[in-house]
Amino acid sequence: MTNLCEIYKSVLEADKAAVVICDLEHIIIYMNPAAVARYAKWGGKALLGKSLLDCHNEKSRELIKKILDWFRQSADNNIVYTFYNEKENKDVYMVALRNDAGDLTGYYEKHEYRNRETMKMYDLG
């Protein structure tokens, strides 16, 4: 039987949207292939193990810290809408990651594109 962690990783690896996961110290602990490609000019895979805060300006760093504090206040505090990227027509959210006990373990940024899919439906060719 496949390990549940392997299943989760395969879902993230196949996602077309960038996924960057950070621990509670803001250290980047995972980047899916889309994130590595998206952030290539800033180091790509070399960003693993570095602080996400170093990639943002002072205002953004303060907002990230404020959201993390809000996540810590309640297990019900799990997602915050943070930005609309007009150029890419997408919404951006910061999402809490929690273990089975509901304890906060980290966070990630979620991108939801508003553009209609251009891939043909059920096209296996």
N, C-alpha and C positions, 0 to 999 in steps of 0.2 A: 504494500500500500504506500502511496506517495505521502510524504511528510507534508503537514499543513503549511509549514513555512515555505516549502518549495512551491506549493500551489500559489500562495500569496505573492511570492517573488515572481512567478511566471506571469501572473496577472499584471503586475507593475512593469515587468520587462516588455510586455506586448502593448502597453498603453502608448498612444501617440502623443499624449500630453506629458510635459516634463513633470517629474516627481522627484522632489528633493526632501529627504527625511532628516530631521535634526533631533538630537537628544535634548535634555533639559538644560544643558550648558550651551546650547545653540551650535553644537558641533555637527557638521554634516556627516551623517553616518551611512547614507545611501543615496545614490543617484541612478535613476533608470537610464537606458540608452538615449531616450529623447532629451533628458536633462543634460547628459554629457554633451550631446550635440548642440543643444540650445546655448549652453554656457561655455562652449569651446574657446571663444575669444577671451574669456576670463580665467581659463585654466582647465575647463572640462573636468575630467576625472581627477585631476590634481587637486581639486577643491575638497575631495574627501579628506576628512580629518581636520579641516579648517573651520573657523567660526563663520557662520552665516552672517553674523553681525558685521564682519569685515567687508562684506559685499554690498552694504547698504549705507546710505547717508545717515546723519545723526537723527533726523526726524523719523525715518523708517525704523531705526534701531529702537528708539523710544516706543514706537507703536508696537513693535514685535514684543518687547519686554512687557508692555501693558497687557497685551492679549494673553501672553503666557501666564501672567499673574491672574487674569480673569479665568483661564482654564483651571488654574489651581484652586480657585474658590469653590467650585462645585463640579461634580461629575456630570451635571447636566449642561455645563458650558463647554461646547464641543466644536462650534464652527462660527467663524466671523467672516462676513463679506468685507474684503479689504480694498478692492480696486476693480475698475472697468478699464480694460485696455482697448481703446477705440481702434487703434491700428490693426490689431489682431482680432477684434470683435469677440472678446472673451471676458468673462467674469473671473475674478481671482478670490480665493478664500484661504484662510488659515484654519487648519483642522487639527484638533487634539488627537493624540494617539494614547490609548489607555490599555492596560492589561486586563485580564479577566476579572480582577477585583475592583476595577474602575479607577485604579491609580494612574495618574498621568505619567507617561513614559517618554513623551516627545511630541513632535508636531510635524506637519508638512503643509506645503502650499498646493492647493487644488486649482486647476485651470479648467474652466468649462467654456468651450468654444460655442458661439452662437451661430456660426455659419452652417448652412445646410450641407450635409454629407454629399460629396461628389462621386463617391464610389457607387457603382451599379449594385443594386440590391441582389443578393444571392449570386453574385458573379464569381464563379469558381474557375473561370478560364483565365 
